[in-house]
Amino acid sequence: MAATNMLLKLWMLFNLLSTSHLGLWSNQKHVRVFPPTCDRIECPSFDVVHVGDGYEIRRYNSTVWMSTAPIPGISLVEATRSGFLQLFDYIQGKNSYEKQIEMTAPVIAEVSPSDGPICASSFVVSFYVPKENQANPPPAEGLHAQKWKPTYVATRQFGGFVTDSDVAVEAATLEASLSGTTWASAIEKSREKESSASASVYTVAQYNSPFEFDNRVNEIWMLFDMEDASSM
């Protein structure tokens, strides 16, 4: 746990460096690998359903995530930083059970874009709850547990440190790769079923610690119900 604590404390420093545009490290773009982080710490399990041109369809088993309230803003990077600090306090024992929880991956940010260039978007940042804590995740002020049923996800991987401009490009590229497929229709139908005006359009998953400069793995996720695909 001590090593995890140090890793998380360094997160802020290296996150700042990674988004400073100083060109200190390479920013490799497109990857398709099993995230190496998941060989070291717990990640949610999934099955690959289909591999397409520039995307992958996965089925995630039932999972539990501890999530922030929606964070308004214009920057995913800034919102993720703010949300991660809340989640860091949570796993360090700032919860109703005063229980420390092991770090997992990925940290995800659900993105609900604004309707205009000067309007704030909304971001919900989440931490994957380890299996041993999923039956009874410690509650905490300002956070809530999301319990996902088995979920289908269209994914696109990209490398480097996450920036706001890259995320927008990668999400648009995933949309284009899915265009005309059954999966795209299912994603659209699932979005239409969402009653909340702040329903997320896509999710950004980040797997790496902040001081891993090479072979970084990030993903764009677009969630959907398989029922919406099979009904077409």
Phi, psi and chi 1 to 4 in degrees:
 res  aa     phi    psi   chi1   chi2   chi3   chi4
   1 MET       -  -32.6 -165.0   76.3 -175.0      -
   2 ALA   -60.9  -41.8      -      -      -      -
   3 ALA   -63.7  -38.7      -      -      -      -
   4 THR   -64.4  -40.6  -60.6      -      -      -
   5 ASN   -59.6  -45.2  -66.9  -11.9      -      -
   6 MET   -63.5  -42.1 -178.1  176.3  -67.1      -
   7 LEU   -58.1  -45.0 -178.0  156.2      -      -
   8 LEU   -71.9  -34.9  -64.0  176.2      -      -
   9 LYS   -65.7  -30.2  -70.6  175.9 -178.5  177.6
  10 LEU   -80.0  -11.9  -72.5  170.9      -      -
  11 TRP   -55.9  -46.6 -172.1   88.6      -      -
  12 MET   -62.1  -46.4  -77.9  -66.8  -67.6      -
  13 LEU   -59.4  -50.2  171.0   61.2      -      -
  14 PHE   -73.9  -27.8  -76.0   98.9      -      -
  15 ASN   -64.1  -41.2 -161.8  -45.8      -      -
  16 LEU   -62.0  -44.2  -74.1  168.7      -      -
  17 LEU   -64.4  -39.0  -70.5  173.2      -      -
  18 SER   -68.6  -22.9   70.1      -      -      -
  19 THR  -106.8   15.2   57.5      -      -      -
  20 SER   -86.8   -6.1   62.4      -      -      -
  21 HIS    59.5   32.4  -55.7  -67.8      -      -
  22 LEU   -86.5   -7.5  -65.1  177.9      -      -
  23 GLY    69.6   30.4      -      -      -      -
  24 LEU   -74.1  -30.9  -63.3  177.6      -      -
  25 TRP  -132.2  155.6  -55.7  -65.7      -      -
  26 SER   -65.7  151.3   62.1      -      -      -
  27 ASN  -125.2   66.9 -170.1   33.9      -      -
  28 GLN   -60.3  141.4   80.7  -80.9    5.4      -
  29 LYS   -95.9  -67.8  -67.1  -62.4 -177.9 -176.4
  30 HIS  -106.7  125.3  -56.5  -63.6      -      -
  31 VAL  -134.8  158.6  -66.2      -      -      -
  32 ARG  -145.7   87.1 -178.3 -179.6  -74.1  174.1
  33 VAL  -140.3  162.7  -61.3      -      -      -
  34 PHE   -75.6  124.6 -178.8   77.8      -      -
  35 PRO   -57.0  120.4  -26.1   35.6      -      -
  36 PRO   -56.5  -29.6  -24.0   34.1      -      -
  37 THR   -55.2  -33.6  -56.1      -      -      -
  38 CYS   -74.0   -6.1  -62.1      -      -      -
  39 ASP   -83.3  -13.2  -70.9  -32.7      -      -
  40 ARG  -111.1  -36.7  -57.0 -169.9  -59.9  -88.9
  41 ILE  -130.6  165.7   59.8  177.6      -      -
  42 GLU   -72.4  136.9 -174.8  177.6  -18.6      -
  43 CYS  -129.7  157.3  -63.4      -      -      -
  44 PRO   -65.9  141.5   23.1  -32.4      -      -
  45 SER   -84.5  152.1   59.8      -      -      -
  46 PHE  -153.5  162.2   62.8   85.8      -      -
  47 ASP  -115.2  139.7  -62.5  -49.1      -      -
  48 VAL   -83.3  121.3  176.4      -      -      -
  49 VAL   -92.3  -37.5  174.8      -      -      -
  50 HIS  -159.0  143.9  174.5   77.9      -      -
  51 VAL  -119.1  120.5  176.2      -      -      -
  52 GLY  -112.5 -169.0      -      -      -      -
  53 ASP   -80.5   97.3 -177.0    9.6      -      -
  54 GLY    89.4    9.4      -      -      -      -
  55 TYR  -154.2  167.0   67.7   90.7      -      -
  56 GLU  -139.3  140.8 -175.0  172.7   84.7      -
  57 ILE  -105.5  125.5  -55.2  -62.5      -      -
  58 ARG  -121.9  155.0  -58.8  172.9 -177.4  167.0
  59 ARG  -116.2  113.8  179.0 -172.1 -176.5  -84.0
  60 TYR   -90.2  138.9  -79.4   85.7      -      -
  61 ASN   -70.5  173.1  -61.9  -41.4      -      -
  62 SER   -56.5  132.5  -62.1      -      -      -
  63 THR  -136.6  161.9   54.1      -      -      -
  64 VAL  -125.4  133.7  178.2      -      -      -
  65 TRP  -126.0  140.7  -57.0   79.2      -      -
  66 MET   -98.0  125.3 -170.7   57.0   62.4      -
  67 SER  -127.4  150.4  -55.8      -      -      -
  68 THR   -79.2  167.1   66.8      -      -      -
  69 ALA   -69.3  160.2      -      -      -      -
  70 PRO   -55.3  133.3  -26.5   35.7      -      -
  71 ILE  -107.8  112.4  -58.9  170.7      -      -
  72 PRO   -76.0  148.3   27.2  -32.2      -      -
  73 GLY   166.7  178.6      -      -      -      -
  74 ILE  -111.8   -2.4   59.6  173.3      -      -
  75 SER  -126.4  119.8  168.6      -      -      -
  76 LEU   -63.8  -38.1  175.2  134.9      -      -
  77 VAL   -60.9  -45.7  171.8      -      -      -
  78 GLU   -68.1  -41.0  -66.6  -66.4  -22.5      -
  79 ALA   -65.1  -40.2      -      -      -      -
  80 THR   -63.2  -41.4  -58.4      -      -      -
  81 ARG   -60.9  -45.9 -177.2  178.6  -65.1  125.6
  82 SER   -64.1  -45.8  173.0      -      -      -
  83 GLY   -66.0  -38.2      -      -      -      -
  84 PHE   -63.4  -36.5 -176.2   85.4      -      -
  85 LEU   -61.5  -39.0  -71.3  175.8      -      -
  86 GLN   -64.4  -43.0  -62.5  178.1   55.0      -
  87 LEU   -70.9  -32.6  -63.4  168.8      -      -
  88 PHE   -62.0  -45.9  171.5   72.2      -      -
  89 ASP   -60.1  -38.9  -73.5  -17.5      -      -
  90 TYR   -60.4  -50.0  173.5   78.2      -      -
  91 ILE   -75.0  -15.9   66.5  175.9      -      -
  92 GLN   -83.2   -1.4  -71.7  -59.9  -65.4      -
  93 GLY   114.8    3.3      -      -      -      -
  94 LYS   -83.9   70.8 -168.4  175.0  179.4  180.0
  95 ASN  -147.8  172.4   53.9   64.2      -      -
  96 SER   -63.1  -24.7  -63.2      -      -      -
  97 TYR   -95.4   -3.1  -58.0  160.5      -      -
  98 GLU    50.3   42.8  -62.3 -176.9   -9.5      -
  99 LYS  -108.2  131.7 -178.1  178.6  178.7   63.1
 100 GLN   -81.8  143.1  -69.5 -169.4  -27.3      -
 101 ILE  -127.6  139.9  -59.9  171.5      -      -
 102 GLU   -67.9  147.1  -69.9  -65.8  -29.6      -
 103 MET   -69.9  145.4 -175.8   60.6 -171.7      -
 104 THR  -132.1 -179.1   62.2      -      -      -
 105 ALA  -143.4  153.9      -      -      -      -
 106 PRO   -88.0  166.7   35.4  -37.6      -      -
 107 VAL   -89.6  129.4  171.6      -      -      -
 108 ILE  -117.8  152.5   63.8  173.3      -      -
 109 ALA  -129.8  115.8      -      -      -      -
 110 GLU   -81.9  130.4  -59.6  169.3   64.8      -
 111 VAL  -111.5  124.1 -177.8      -      -      -
 112 SER  -116.7   95.1  -58.9      -      -      -
 113 PRO   -62.3  154.9  -20.7   33.3      -      -
 114 SER   -77.3  169.3   64.0      -      -      -
 115 ASP   -84.9   -9.3  -66.8  -29.9      -      -
 116 GLY  -151.0  166.7      -      -      -      -
 117 PRO   -67.3  -23.7   23.8  -33.7      -      -
 118 ILE  -108.3    9.6   61.4  173.2      -      -
 119 CYS   -98.2  147.6  -59.9      -      -      -
 120 ALA   -75.0  136.8      -      -      -      -
 121 SER   -85.1 -176.9  -61.8      -      -      -
 122 SER  -132.1  138.6  177.1      -      -      -
 123 PHE  -132.9  134.1  -52.3   91.6      -      -
 124 VAL  -117.0  120.2  174.0      -      -      -
 125 VAL  -102.1  134.7 -176.6      -      -      -
 126 SER  -135.3  150.0  -58.4      -      -      -
 127 PHE  -115.6  129.7  158.5   83.2      -      -
 128 TYR   -70.9  121.8  170.2   64.0      -      -
 129 VAL   -78.8  128.3  177.7      -      -      -
 130 PRO   -57.7  151.8  -22.0   32.2      -      -
 131 LYS   -55.2  -37.6  -70.4  179.9 -179.2  177.6
 132 GLU   -67.9  -16.3   66.7  172.7  -71.4      -
 133 ASN  -108.2   -1.6  -55.4  110.3      -      -
 134 GLN   -72.0  -28.9  -71.3 -170.0   10.1      -
 135 ALA   -66.8  -30.1      -      -      -      -
 136 ASN  -149.1   69.5 -173.5   24.7      -      -
 137 PRO   -65.0  132.9   22.2  -31.6      -      -
 138 PRO   -58.6  128.6  -23.0   33.4      -      -
 139 PRO   -74.5  160.6   24.4  -30.2      -      -
 140 ALA  -155.5  147.3      -      -      -      -
 141 GLU   -63.2  132.6 -176.1  177.3   -5.1      -
 142 GLY    84.5   -4.3      -      -      -      -
 143 LEU  -122.6  158.5  -58.9  175.7      -      -
 144 HIS  -144.0  151.2   64.7  -80.4      -      -
 145 ALA   -88.1  133.8      -      -      -      -
 146 GLN  -108.1  121.8  -69.7 -165.8   61.7      -
 147 LYS  -106.0  109.7  -62.7 -175.7  178.3 -179.0
 148 TRP   -88.6  132.5  -68.9    9.6      -      -
 149 LYS   -73.3  173.0   62.6 -177.9 -178.0  179.3
 150 PRO   -51.0  128.0  -30.5   37.2      -      -
 151 THR  -128.6  138.2  -58.3      -      -      -
 152 TYR   -98.3  139.6  -72.6   81.9      -      -
 153 VAL  -137.5  128.1 -179.0      -      -      -
 154 ALA   -88.4  129.0      -      -      -      -
 155 THR  -127.2  151.9   69.6      -      -      -
 156 ARG  -136.9  129.5  174.1 -179.9  172.9   81.4
 157 GLN   -94.6  149.6  -71.5 -171.0  -17.0      -
 158 PHE  -151.3  157.6   61.9  102.8      -      -
 159 GLY  -105.0 -172.3      -      -      -      -
 160 GLY    79.1 -176.9      -      -      -      -
 161 PHE   -81.7  140.1  -73.0   91.6      -      -
 162 VAL   -70.9  132.8  169.2      -      -      -
 163 THR  -127.0  158.7   67.7      -      -      -
 164 ASP   -61.5  -41.1  -66.9  -41.6      -      -
 165 SER   -67.9  -40.5   57.3      -      -      -
 166 ASP   -63.0  -41.6  -78.1  -13.2      -      -
 167 VAL   -60.0  -45.4  163.7      -      -      -
 168 ALA   -61.1  -41.9      -      -      -      -
 169 VAL   -66.3  -45.5  170.0      -      -      -
 170 GLU   -66.0  -38.2  -63.2  -64.3  -20.3      -
 171 ALA   -65.2  -42.4      -      -      -      -
 172 ALA   -65.2  -36.0      -      -      -      -
 173 THR   -67.8  -39.5  -58.0      -      -      -
 174 LEU   -63.2  -43.9  176.3   56.8      -      -
 175 GLU   -56.7  -43.8  -70.9  -92.5   17.6      -
 176 ALA   -66.6  -39.1      -      -      -      -
 177 SER   -64.5  -33.2  -62.9      -      -      -
 178 LEU   -84.9  -13.3  -67.5  164.5      -      -
 179 SER   -54.0  131.6  179.8      -      -      -
 180 GLY    85.0   -2.2      -      -      -      -
 181 THR   -95.2  163.8   67.3      -      -      -
 182 THR   -60.4  -34.0  -59.9      -      -      -
 183 TRP   -64.4  -41.3  -43.7  113.2      -      -
 184 ALA   -62.0  -41.9      -      -      -      -
 185 SER   -64.5  -38.5  -60.2      -      -      -
 186 ALA   -67.5  -39.6      -      -      -      -
 187 ILE   -62.2  -45.3  -69.4  167.6      -      -
 188 GLU   -63.8  -41.2 -175.2   60.3   31.5      -
 189 LYS   -65.9  -39.2 -171.9  172.0 -178.8 -179.9
 190 SER   -64.4  -39.4  -66.3      -      -      -
 191 ARG   -63.6  -40.1  -71.5  172.9  179.6  169.0
 192 GLU   -64.9  -28.4  -69.2  172.4   -5.6      -
 193 LYS   -75.7  -19.3  -71.9  165.9   59.2  175.8
 194 GLU   -69.2  125.5  -66.2  -76.6  -12.0      -
 195 SER   -84.8  -22.2   57.1      -      -      -
 196 SER   -77.8  137.9  171.4      -      -      -
 197 ALA   -67.6  -19.9      -      -      -      -
 198 SER  -100.1   19.8   61.1      -      -      -
 199 ALA   -58.0  139.1      -      -      -      -
 200 SER   -72.9  147.1   64.8      -      -      -
 201 VAL   -95.4  -37.6  171.9      -      -      -
 202 TYR  -154.4  169.5   59.4   86.1      -      -
 203 THR  -128.9  140.7  -64.2      -      -      -
 204 VAL  -107.8  122.9 -179.2      -      -      -
 205 ALA  -108.5  128.5      -      -      -      -
 206 GLN  -120.8  127.2  -59.4 -174.7   55.5      -
 207 TYR  -102.8  -24.8  -73.1   88.5      -      -
 208 ASN   -95.2  154.7  -65.7   84.2      -      -
 209 SER   -72.0  160.4   69.6      -      -      -
 210 PRO   -70.7  -18.9   23.8  -35.0      -      -
 211 PHE  -101.7   14.2   50.8   82.2      -      -
 212 GLU   -92.5  105.8  -66.9  177.5  -83.6      -
 213 PHE   -91.1  -24.9  -54.3  135.5      -      -
 214 ASP  -110.0  157.8  -63.4  -41.3      -      -
 215 ASN    55.4   40.7  -57.7  -44.5      -      -
 216 ARG   -78.3  145.1  -63.5 -175.7   63.6   83.4
 217 VAL  -126.9  122.0  179.1      -      -      -
 218 ASN  -127.5  162.0  -45.1  -67.4      -      -
 219 GLU  -143.8  147.2  -66.2  173.3  -19.8      -
 220 ILE   -96.0  130.6  -58.6  -67.3      -      -
 221 TRP  -115.4  139.1  -69.5    2.3      -      -
 222 MET  -128.1  114.6  -65.3 -178.1 -179.6      -
 223 LEU   -88.5  149.6  -77.4   60.5      -      -
 224 PHE  -158.7  162.6   63.4   93.8      -      -
 225 ASP   -90.1  134.3  -68.3  -30.4      -      -
 226 MET   -63.9  -27.7 -166.9   61.6 -175.2      -
 227 GLU   -59.5  -33.8  -66.4  177.3   -1.1      -
 228 ASP   -71.8  -25.0  -65.9  -29.4      -      -
 229 ALA   -82.3  -42.0      -      -      -      -
 230 SER   -75.0  -16.8   56.9      -      -      -
 231 SER   -84.4   -0.4   64.1      -      -      -
 232 MET   -99.9      -  -64.0  175.5 -179.2      -
